[in-house]
Amino acid sequence: MALTFKCDKCGAEIITKFLKLGEEAKCRSCGAMVKVPAKATGTEEAPDWIRRRDVPTQPEKEEVLVGYVPCPKCGSTNLHKIKWTFWGGVLGPSIFNHVKCNDCGMKFNGTTGKSNTGPIILYMIIGFILLFIILALCNR
């Protein structure tokens, strides 16, 4: 449902579909920021020109991950696999079954439900040791 009200500054009609009472809207005529008043009237359908760019027109399809435990923080099964990280590139997340909960944002091991912090630290330490050994052998 869209809300309709008048601009306090120029009197132009403002129609908003995404704001609630008390939030600010920008007048398209004069550019003034106007709070949505309590006396704003509701209309069933908003004009076609009202679009919010960051809201998808169709709901995104949820990727259903089979064989993964629910999020240990919120219990949600709305998870997605992490494909790349700064600490492990492409290989690290796949080794540790690294997943992220779409509801609360927690990242964890999708198989065990435990945190991957310890294995990530160990993975990085081993990587630095191997890098140090390779560099030491190359400089001989």
C-alpha positions as CSV (number, residue, x, y, z in Angstrom):
1,M,0.0,0.0,0.0
2,A,1.3,3.5,-0.9
3,L,1.0,6.6,1.3
4,T,0.0,9.9,-0.2
5,F,0.7,13.4,1.4
6,K,1.6,17.0,0.5
7,C,5.0,18.6,0.7
8,D,5.2,21.1,3.5
9,K,7.3,23.5,1.5
10,C,5.8,23.5,-2.1
11,G,2.5,21.6,-1.7
12,A,3.3,19.0,-4.3
13,E,1.8,15.6,-3.9
14,I,4.2,12.9,-2.6
15,I,3.5,9.2,-3.0
16,T,5.7,6.7,-1.3
17,K,5.4,2.9,-1.2
18,F,8.4,2.1,1.0
19,L,8.3,4.6,3.9
20,K,6.4,4.4,7.2
21,L,4.9,7.2,9.2
22,G,7.6,9.5,10.7
23,E,10.3,8.6,8.1
24,E,11.6,11.2,5.6
25,A,10.8,11.4,1.9
26,K,12.4,13.7,-0.6
27,C,10.0,15.9,-2.6
28,R,10.5,15.4,-6.3
29,S,9.4,19.0,-7.0
30,C,11.5,21.1,-4.6
31,G,13.9,18.6,-3.1
32,A,12.9,19.3,0.5
33,M,13.0,16.4,3.0
34,V,9.5,15.9,4.4
35,K,8.5,13.6,7.2
36,V,5.6,11.3,6.3
37,P,2.8,12.7,8.5
38,A,0.2,10.8,10.5
39,K,-2.5,12.3,8.2
40,A,-1.0,10.6,5.1
41,T,-3.7,8.7,3.2
42,G,-3.2,5.2,2.0
43,T,-3.9,4.1,-1.6
44,E,-4.1,0.5,-2.7
45,E,-1.7,0.7,-5.7
46,A,1.3,2.9,-6.2
47,P,2.1,4.4,-9.6
48,D,4.4,2.4,-11.9
49,W,7.2,5.0,-11.6
50,I,7.6,4.2,-7.9
51,R,10.4,1.6,-7.9
52,R,13.0,0.8,-5.3
53,R,16.2,-0.2,-7.0
54,D,17.6,-2.3,-4.2
55,V,14.5,-4.4,-3.8
56,P,14.3,-7.3,-6.3
57,T,11.1,-7.5,-8.3
58,Q,10.9,-11.3,-7.8
59,P,11.9,-13.1,-4.6
60,E,15.2,-14.8,-4.9
61,K,15.1,-18.5,-4.9
62,E,16.6,-20.0,-1.8
63,E,19.4,-22.5,-2.3
64,V,18.5,-25.6,-0.3
65,L,21.6,-27.2,1.1
66,V,21.1,-30.9,1.8
67,G,23.2,-32.6,4.4
68,Y,24.0,-29.5,6.4
69,V,23.1,-28.8,10.1
70,P,20.9,-25.8,11.0
71,C,22.6,-22.6,12.2
72,P,23.8,-23.1,15.8
73,K,22.9,-19.4,16.6
74,C,19.3,-19.1,15.3
75,G,18.4,-22.6,14.2
76,S,17.7,-21.5,10.6
77,T,18.2,-23.8,7.6
78,N,18.4,-20.9,5.2
79,L,22.1,-21.3,4.5
80,H,24.4,-20.8,1.6
81,K,27.9,-22.2,0.8
82,I,30.8,-19.7,0.9
83,K,32.8,-20.1,-2.3
84,W,35.7,-17.8,-1.6
85,T,37.4,-16.2,1.4
86,F,40.5,-14.0,2.0
87,W,42.0,-16.6,4.2
88,G,41.5,-19.7,2.1
89,G,40.7,-18.6,-1.4
90,V,38.6,-21.2,-3.1
91,L,40.2,-24.3,-1.4
92,G,39.7,-23.3,2.3
93,P,35.9,-22.9,2.4
94,S,35.4,-26.2,0.6
95,I,37.8,-28.1,3.0
96,F,36.0,-26.8,6.1
97,N,32.4,-26.9,4.6
98,H,32.2,-23.2,5.4
99,V,28.6,-22.0,5.2
100,K,26.8,-18.7,6.2
101,C,23.3,-18.4,7.7
102,N,21.2,-16.0,5.6
103,D,19.1,-15.0,8.6
104,C,21.6,-14.1,11.3
105,G,24.9,-13.9,9.3
106,M,26.8,-16.5,11.3
107,K,29.6,-18.4,9.5
108,F,30.3,-22.0,10.6
109,N,31.1,-25.5,9.6
110,G,28.0,-26.8,7.8
111,T,28.8,-30.5,8.7
112,T,29.5,-30.2,12.4
113,G,27.8,-26.9,13.3
114,K,30.9,-25.7,15.1
115,S,33.0,-22.6,14.5
116,N,35.7,-22.8,11.9
117,T,37.9,-20.2,13.7
118,G,40.4,-22.8,15.1
119,P,40.8,-24.7,11.8
120,I,41.1,-21.4,9.9
121,I,44.0,-20.2,12.1
122,L,45.7,-23.6,11.8
123,Y,45.2,-23.5,8.0
124,M,46.8,-20.1,7.8
125,I,49.7,-21.0,10.1
126,I,50.5,-24.1,8.0
127,G,50.3,-22.0,4.8
128,F,52.8,-19.4,6.2
129,I,55.2,-22.1,7.4
130,L,55.1,-23.8,3.9
131,L,55.6,-20.4,2.3
132,F,58.6,-19.7,4.6
133,I,60.1,-23.1,3.8
134,I,59.7,-22.6,0.0
135,L,61.3,-19.1,0.2
136,A,64.2,-20.4,2.3
137,L,64.9,-23.2,-0.2
138,C,64.7,-20.8,-3.1
139,N,67.3,-18.4,-1.6
140,R,70.0,-21.2,-1.1
